[in-house]
């Protein structure tokens, strides 16, 4: 029994984190516990329990009513934003910190019950972040009230407190994500425009909810239909993103990548500039699925996608080509620069701590953080030397990539170093296919 317990502790995902990530997670958790103890030691006025009840129950009704919408919004990325902080913001503004923490804890516990399986340390960290954000929002609100008076002063104070909540939540979560998932870009850590709009909506709604509850706590229930309508409106932008995004890696789909690349190729042709295409394949990826299971394989696939995306320029276009293959278009890039880029990507994947990036599914004790590494083989084709169309460049890059595998994997090979292929005819060209060569033409991986 003791041995099994030790093995369970060692395999807990928290211990797979890098030292900086581990330190941040533990410090935030301890800070939240310390603040909570301090808040409750101040003997709060328990007459505010009616507000606690109204905010908590109305929030739970809103969350349950929006679950179907939320399932469609969630995209499995590192960052997710919704309107649930609005209720915690309202609690932070009008309640004693201890009671506001109570609201946050009740909502987080309900989320844990309804979510089913989750990663314990991530749930604890997220809860701790909300507790600290509540404390920050309340402190800023009280400080602003001392400096202002009147109706306008109340509005300014509430807005300042709501902004403090959002900033605290965003910065702490962004810091943790950047450390847990090395190579994460700005969108993955603090979110994009859609996430910022969601934060602004939650902050505004939290202020209105707090003002309504100052009149009567039962006004919280009037906010329920407003929340459901807002949740549905937020879905529209998400659906547009999902239409061009691969759900497993959050990269662009191959058809959208092709359209973007064809536009870039026309620009290169008109301006007499080079353009490169990289075809990237993860080496021995089937062994990851066979040995550790498809959950670990999916996490590893996402981790490699994150590494590749973070190591290219903003104007480069990356997409998932199919299976464990990725494709990148590099505008205004000649052969020498493309070769350097490809080798940099190869080294980035080979030297990354994938076990820590896959912490969400580390229930396999054989997944050693020190040994779980992946490599990639990369083929490089450049316009105009290697082809005049996207299909030509893809096929030449595909042949070069398999030459890299044949040479021992974890290598970069150029299309110029491989035998030229016959020009594709209309009957053999592919449009949205993810396999440029037939199985008979492709060597064994």
C-alpha positions as CSV (number, residue, x, y, z in Angstrom):
1,X,0.0,0.0,0.0
2,X,2.8,2.4,0.9
3,X,4.6,1.7,-2.4
4,X,1.5,2.3,-4.3
5,X,0.9,5.6,-2.5
6,X,4.5,6.7,-3.3
7,X,4.1,5.7,-6.9
8,X,0.8,7.7,-7.1
9,X,2.5,10.8,-5.6
10,X,5.5,10.5,-8.0
11,X,3.2,10.2,-11.0
12,X,1.0,13.2,-10.0
13,X,1.2,15.8,-12.7
14,X,2.4,18.5,-10.4
15,X,5.8,16.8,-10.0
16,X,6.4,16.9,-13.8
17,X,6.6,20.7,-13.9
18,X,9.8,22.6,-14.3
19,X,11.2,24.2,-11.2
20,X,10.0,27.8,-12.1
21,X,6.5,26.5,-12.9
22,X,6.3,24.4,-9.7
23,X,7.5,27.4,-7.7
24,X,4.8,29.7,-9.1
25,X,2.0,27.2,-8.7
26,X,2.9,26.5,-5.0
27,X,3.5,30.2,-4.1
28,X,0.2,31.2,-5.6
29,X,-1.6,28.4,-3.7
30,X,0.1,29.4,-0.4
31,X,-0.6,33.1,-0.9
32,X,-4.3,32.3,-1.5
33,X,-4.5,30.2,1.6
34,X,-2.7,32.9,3.7
35,X,-5.1,35.6,2.4
36,X,-8.1,33.4,3.1
37,X,-7.1,32.7,6.6
38,X,-6.4,36.4,7.2
39,X,-9.8,37.4,5.7
40,X,-11.8,35.0,7.9
41,X,-9.8,36.0,11.0
42,X,-11.2,39.5,10.7
43,X,-14.6,38.3,11.8
44,X,-16.7,39.3,8.8
45,X,-20.3,40.6,9.1
46,X,-22.3,37.4,8.4
47,X,-25.4,39.5,7.7
48,X,-24.2,39.5,4.1
49,X,-25.1,35.8,3.7
50,X,-28.2,36.7,1.8
51,X,-26.1,38.3,-0.9
52,X,-23.8,35.3,-0.8
53,X,-26.8,33.1,-1.3
54,X,-28.3,35.2,-4.1
55,X,-25.0,35.6,-6.0
56,X,-24.1,31.9,-5.7
57,X,-27.5,30.4,-6.7
58,X,-28.0,32.8,-9.6
59,X,-24.5,32.1,-10.8
60,X,-25.0,28.4,-10.7
61,X,-28.3,28.7,-12.5
62,X,-26.6,30.8,-15.2
63,X,-23.7,28.4,-15.5
64,X,-25.9,25.3,-15.8
65,X,-28.1,27.1,-18.4
66,X,-25.0,28.0,-20.4
67,X,-23.3,24.6,-20.2
68,X,-24.4,23.6,-23.7
69,X,-23.2,26.9,-25.1
70,X,-20.0,26.6,-23.2
71,X,-19.3,23.1,-24.5
72,X,-19.3,24.6,-28.0
73,X,-17.1,27.5,-27.0
74,X,-14.4,25.4,-25.3
75,X,-11.6,24.6,-27.7
76,X,-9.2,22.8,-25.5
77,X,-6.4,25.4,-25.7
78,X,-4.3,26.7,-22.9
79,X,-6.5,29.6,-22.2
80,X,-10.3,29.8,-21.8
81,X,-12.4,32.8,-20.9
82,X,-16.1,33.0,-20.0
83,X,-18.5,35.2,-18.0
84,X,-18.3,33.3,-14.7
85,X,-15.9,35.9,-13.1
86,X,-18.7,38.5,-13.2
87,X,-20.3,36.9,-10.1
88,X,-17.0,36.9,-8.2
89,X,-16.3,40.5,-9.2
90,X,-19.7,41.5,-7.9
91,X,-19.0,39.7,-4.6
92,X,-15.6,41.3,-4.3
93,X,-17.0,44.8,-4.7
94,X,-19.9,44.6,-2.2
95,X,-19.0,41.9,0.3
96,X,-16.5,41.5,3.0
97,X,-13.4,39.7,1.6
98,X,-14.2,36.5,3.5
99,X,-17.7,36.3,2.1
100,X,-16.5,37.1,-1.4
101,X,-14.0,34.2,-1.0
102,X,-16.8,32.0,0.1
103,X,-18.7,32.8,-3.2
104,X,-15.6,32.0,-5.2
105,X,-15.0,28.7,-3.4
106,X,-18.6,27.6,-3.8
107,X,-18.6,28.3,-7.5
108,X,-15.2,26.6,-8.0
109,X,-16.3,23.5,-6.0
110,X,-19.5,23.3,-8.1
111,X,-17.4,23.5,-11.2
112,X,-15.1,20.7,-9.9
113,X,-18.2,18.5,-9.3
114,X,-19.7,19.1,-12.7
115,X,-16.4,18.9,-14.6
116,X,-15.8,15.3,-13.7
117,X,-12.1,14.4,-14.3
118,X,-9.7,17.3,-14.0
119,X,-6.1,17.9,-13.1
120,X,-6.0,18.5,-9.3
121,X,-3.1,21.0,-9.2
122,X,-4.6,23.0,-12.0
123,X,-8.0,23.2,-10.3
124,X,-6.3,24.2,-7.1
125,X,-4.2,26.8,-8.8
126,X,-7.1,28.3,-10.7
127,X,-9.1,28.5,-7.5
128,X,-6.2,30.2,-5.8
129,X,-6.0,32.8,-8.6
130,X,-9.7,33.6,-8.2
131,X,-9.2,34.1,-4.4
132,X,-6.3,36.4,-4.9
133,X,-8.1,38.3,-7.7
134,X,-11.1,38.8,-5.3
135,X,-8.7,40.2,-2.7
136,X,-7.1,42.5,-5.1
137,X,-10.4,43.7,-6.5
138,X,-11.7,44.4,-3.0
139,X,-8.6,46.3,-1.9
140,X,-8.6,48.5,-5.1
141,X,-12.3,49.2,-4.7
142,X,-11.9,50.3,-1.0
143,X,-8.9,52.4,-1.8
144,X,-10.7,54.1,-4.7
145,X,-13.7,54.8,-2.5
146,X,-11.5,56.6,0.0
147,X,-10.3,58.9,-2.8
148,X,-13.7,59.5,-4.4
149,X,-17.2,60.3,-3.3
150,X,-20.7,60.6,-4.9
151,X,-22.3,58.5,-7.5
152,X,-19.5,59.0,-10.1
153,X,-17.0,58.0,-7.4
154,X,-18.9,54.7,-6.9
155,X,-18.8,54.0,-10.6
156,X,-15.1,54.7,-10.8
157,X,-14.3,52.6,-7.8
158,X,-16.3,49.6,-9.1
159,X,-14.6,49.9,-12.5
160,X,-11.2,50.0,-10.9
161,X,-11.9,47.0,-8.7
162,X,-13.3,45.0,-11.7
163,X,-10.2,45.9,-13.8
164,X,-7.9,44.8,-10.9
165,X,-9.7,41.5,-10.8
166,X,-9.2,40.9,-14.5
167,X,-5.6,42.0,-14.5
168,X,-4.7,39.8,-11.6
169,X,-6.4,36.8,-13.1
170,X,-4.9,37.3,-16.5
171,X,-1.3,37.9,-15.3
172,X,-1.2,35.0,-12.9
173,X,-2.7,32.6,-15.4
174,X,-0.5,33.9,-18.2
175,X,2.6,33.5,-16.1
176,X,1.7,29.9,-15.2
177,X,0.9,29.0,-18.8
178,X,4.1,30.4,-20.1
179,X,6.1,28.4,-17.6
180,X,4.1,25.1,-17.8
181,X,4.0,25.2,-21.6
182,X,7.4,26.6,-22.8
183,X,7.1,28.5,-26.1
184,X,3.6,29.7,-25.6
185,X,2.8,32.9,-27.5
186,X,1.0,35.9,-26.3
187,X,-2.4,34.7,-27.5
188,X,-2.0,31.4,-25.5
189,X,-0.9,33.2,-22.3
190,X,-3.1,36.3,-22.0
191,X,-5.5,35.7,-24.9
192,X,-6.4,37.4,-28.1
193,X,-9.0,40.1,-29.0
194,X,-11.9,37.8,-28.4
195,X,-10.6,36.9,-24.9
196,X,-10.1,40.6,-24.0
197,X,-13.6,41.4,-25.1
198,X,-14.9,38.6,-22.9
199,X,-12.9,40.0,-20.0
200,X,-14.3,43.4,-20.6
201,X,-17.9,42.0,-20.8
202,X,-17.4,40.1,-17.5
203,X,-16.0,43.1,-15.7
204,X,-18.8,45.4,-16.9
205,X,-21.4,42.9,-16.0
206,X,-19.9,42.4,-12.6
207,X,-20.1,46.1,-11.9
208,X,-23.8,46.2,-12.9
209,X,-24.5,43.1,-10.9
210,X,-22.8,44.6,-7.8
211,X,-24.8,47.9,-8.2
212,X,-28.1,46.0,-8.5
213,X,-27.3,43.9,-5.4
214,X,-26.7,47.1,-3.4
215,X,-30.4,47.8,-3.9
216,X,-31.6,44.2,-3.4
217,X,-29.6,41.0,-3.5
218,X,-32.5,39.4,-5.4
219,X,-31.7,41.5,-8.4
220,X,-29.0,38.9,-9.0
221,X,-31.7,36.5,-10.4
222,X,-32.7,39.1,-13.0
223,X,-29.3,38.9,-14.5
224,X,-29.7,35.2,-15.4
225,X,-31.3,35.7,-18.9
226,X,-28.9,38.5,-19.6
227,X,-26.0,36.1,-19.0
228,X,-27.4,33.4,-21.2
229,X,-27.9,35.8,-24.0
230,X,-24.3,37.2,-23.7
231,X,-22.9,33.6,-23.6
232,X,-24.7,32.8,-26.9
233,X,-23.4,36.1,-28.5
234,X,-19.8,35.2,-27.5
235,X,-20.3,31.9,-29.4
236,X,-20.4,33.7,-32.8
237,X,-16.7,34.7,-32.9
238,X,-15.7,31.3,-31.6
239,X,-17.5,29.5,-34.5
240,X,-15.7,31.7,-37.0
241,X,-12.3,30.7,-35.4
242,X,-13.2,27.0,-35.3
243,X,-14.1,27.0,-39.0
244,X,-10.4,27.5,-39.8
245,X,-8.7,25.9,-36.8
246,X,-7.7,22.3,-36.3
247,X,-9.3,21.3,-33.0
248,X,-6.5,19.0,-31.9
249,X,-3.6,21.4,-32.3
250,X,-5.2,24.8,-32.6
251,X,-3.3,25.3,-35.8
252,X,-4.9,26.2,-39.1
253,X,-6.7,23.5,-41.1
254,X,-4.9,22.5,-44.3
255,X,-7.5,23.9,-46.6
256,X,-7.3,27.3,-45.0
257,X,-3.5,27.0,-45.0
258,X,-3.6,26.3,-48.7
259,X,-5.6,29.3,-49.5
260,X,-3.3,31.6,-47.5
261,X,-0.2,30.0,-49.1
262,X,-1.6,30.4,-52.6
263,X,-2.2,34.1,-51.9
264,X,1.4,34.4,-50.7
265,X,2.7,32.6,-53.7
266,X,0.9,35.0,-56.1
267,X,2.5,37.9,-54.2
268,X,5.9,36.3,-54.4
269,X,5.4,35.7,-58.1
270,X,4.3,39.4,-58.7
271,X,7.2,40.8,-56.6
272,X,9.8,38.4,-57.9
273,X,10.5,37.2,-54.3
274,X,11.3,33.6,-53.1
275,X,9.0,31.6,-50.8
276,X,9.7,28.4,-48.9
277,X,7.5,25.5,-47.8
278,X,8.5,23.2,-44.9
279,X,6.9,19.8,-44.4
280,X,7.5,18.5,-40.9
281,X,6.8,15.0,-39.6
282,X,7.2,13.7,-36.0
283,X,9.6,10.8,-35.9
284,X,8.3,7.5,-34.5
285,X,5.1,9.0,-33.4
286,X,3.2,5.8,-33.6
287,X,5.4,4.4,-30.8
288,X,4.1,7.2,-28.5
289,X,0.5,6.1,-29.1
290,X,1.3,2.4,-28.8
291,X,3.3,2.7,-25.6
292,X,1.5,5.6,-23.7
293,X,-1.9,5.7,-25.3
294,X,-3.6,8.2,-27.6
295,X,-4.3,10.8,-24.8
296,X,-0.5,11.2,-24.3
297,X,-0.1,11.2,-28.1
298,X,-2.6,14.0,-28.5
299,X,-1.0,16.1,-25.8
300,X,2.4,15.5,-27.4
301,X,1.0,16.5,-30.8
302,X,-0.3,19.8,-29.3
303,X,3.0,20.4,-27.5
304,X,5.0,20.1,-30.8
305,X,2.5,22.4,-32.5
306,X,3.0,24.9,-29.8
307,X,6.8,24.7,-30.1
308,X,6.7,25.1,-33.9
309,X,4.3,28.0,-33.8
310,X,6.3,29.9,-31.2
311,X,9.5,29.5,-33.2
312,X,8.4,31.1,-36.5
313,X,7.7,34.7,-37.5
314,X,4.3,36.4,-37.3
315,X,4.0,36.5,-41.1
316,X,4.7,32.8,-41.5
317,X,1.7,30.5,-41.9
318,X,1.6,27.1,-40.1
319,X,-1.0,24.4,-40.4
320,X,-1.6,20.8,-39.5
321,X,-1.1,18.8,-42.7
322,X,-2.6,15.6,-41.4
323,X,-1.7,12.9,-38.8
324,X,1.5,14.0,-37.2
325,X,2.6,16.2,-40.1
326,X,2.8,20.0,-40.1
327,X,3.4,22.4,-42.9
328,X,4.8,26.0,-42.8
329,X,4.8,28.6,-45.5
330,X,7.7,31.2,-45.2
331,X,7.1,34.3,-47.4
332,X,10.1,36.3,-48.6
333,X,12.5,33.4,-47.7
334,X,15.2,32.0,-49.8
335,X,17.0,28.6,-49.5
336,X,19.6,29.6,-47.0
337,X,17.2,31.3,-44.6
338,X,14.7,28.5,-45.0
339,X,17.4,25.9,-44.1
340,X,18.4,27.9,-41.0
341,X,14.7,28.1,-39.9
342,X,14.1,24.4,-40.5
343,X,17.2,23.5,-38.4
344,X,16.1,25.9,-35.6
345,X,12.6,24.2,-35.5
346,X,14.2,20.8,-35.4
347,X,16.4,21.8,-32.5
348,X,13.5,23.4,-30.7
349,X,11.5,20.2,-30.7
350,X,14.4,18.0,-29.8
351,X,15.4,20.1,-26.8
352,X,11.9,20.8,-25.4
353,X,10.6,19.2,-22.1
354,X,7.6,17.5,-23.6
355,X,6.8,15.6,-20.4
356,X,6.1,18.9,-18.6
357,X,4.0,20.2,-21.5
358,X,2.0,17.0,-21.5
359,X,1.3,17.2,-17.7
360,X,-2.4,17.0,-18.2
361,X,-2.3,13.3,-19.0
362,X,0.7,12.1,-17.1
363,X,-0.9,9.1,-15.4
364,X,1.7,6.7,-16.9
365,X,4.8,6.3,-14.6
366,X,6.8,5.2,-17.6
367,X,6.5,8.7,-19.0
368,X,9.9,9.9,-17.6
369,X,10.3,13.7,-17.9
370,X,14.0,13.2,-18.5
371,X,13.6,10.8,-21.3
372,X,10.3,11.6,-23.0
373,X,11.6,13.5,-26.0
374,X,10.5,13.7,-29.7
375,X,12.3,14.7,-32.8
376,X,11.1,15.8,-36.3
377,X,12.3,15.3,-39.8
378,X,11.9,18.3,-42.1
379,X,11.8,18.7,-45.9
380,X,12.4,22.1,-47.5
381,X,11.2,23.3,-50.9
382,X,11.7,26.8,-52.3
383,X,9.9,28.8,-55.0
384,X,10.8,29.1,-57.8
385,X,13.7,26.7,-57.9
386,X,11.7,23.7,-56.7
387,X,8.2,24.4,-58.2
388,X,5.8,27.0,-59.4
389,X,2.7,25.9,-57.6
390,X,1.8,25.0,-54.0
391,X,1.3,21.4,-55.1
392,X,4.7,21.3,-56.7
393,X,6.3,22.7,-53.6
394,X,4.4,20.3,-51.3
395,X,5.4,17.3,-53.3
396,X,9.1,18.3,-53.4
397,X,9.1,19.1,-49.7
398,X,7.4,15.7,-49.0
399,X,10.1,13.9,-50.9
400,X,12.8,15.8,-49.1
401,X,11.2,15.0,-45.7
402,X,11.3,11.3,-46.4
403,X,14.9,11.6,-47.5
404,X,15.5,13.1,-44.0
405,X,13.8,10.0,-42.5
406,X,15.8,7.6,-44.7
407,X,19.0,9.3,-43.5
408,X,18.3,8.6,-39.9
409,X,15.5,11.0,-38.8
410,X,15.9,14.2,-36.8
411,X,17.4,15.8,-39.9
412,X,16.7,18.6,-42.5
413,X,16.8,17.8,-46.2
414,X,16.4,20.1,-49.2
415,X,14.3,19.4,-52.2
416,X,17.3,20.5,-54.3
417,X,19.2,17.5,-53.0
418,X,16.6,15.0,-54.0
419,X,15.7,13.7,-57.5
420,X,13.1,16.0,-59.2
421,X,9.6,14.6,-59.6
422,X,7.6,14.6,-62.8
423,X,5.2,17.5,-63.1
424,X,1.8,16.7,-61.8
425,X,-1.0,16.4,-64.3
426,X,-4.6,17.5,-63.7
427,X,-5.7,14.0,-62.8
428,X,-2.9,13.5,-60.2
429,X,-2.9,16.9,-58.5
430,X,-4.4,17.0,-55.0
431,X,-6.3,19.9,-53.5
432,X,-7.2,19.2,-49.9
433,X,-5.5,15.8,-49.5
434,X,-3.1,15.4,-46.7
435,X,-0.9,12.7,-48.3
436,X,1.0,14.1,-51.4
437,X,2.4,10.6,-52.1
438,X,0.7,7.3,-52.3
439,X,1.6,4.7,-49.6
440,X,3.5,2.7,-52.2
441,X,5.7,5.7,-52.9
442,X,6.4,6.5,-49.2
443,X,9.1,4.7,-47.2
444,X,8.3,3.0,-43.9
445,X,8.5,5.5,-40.9
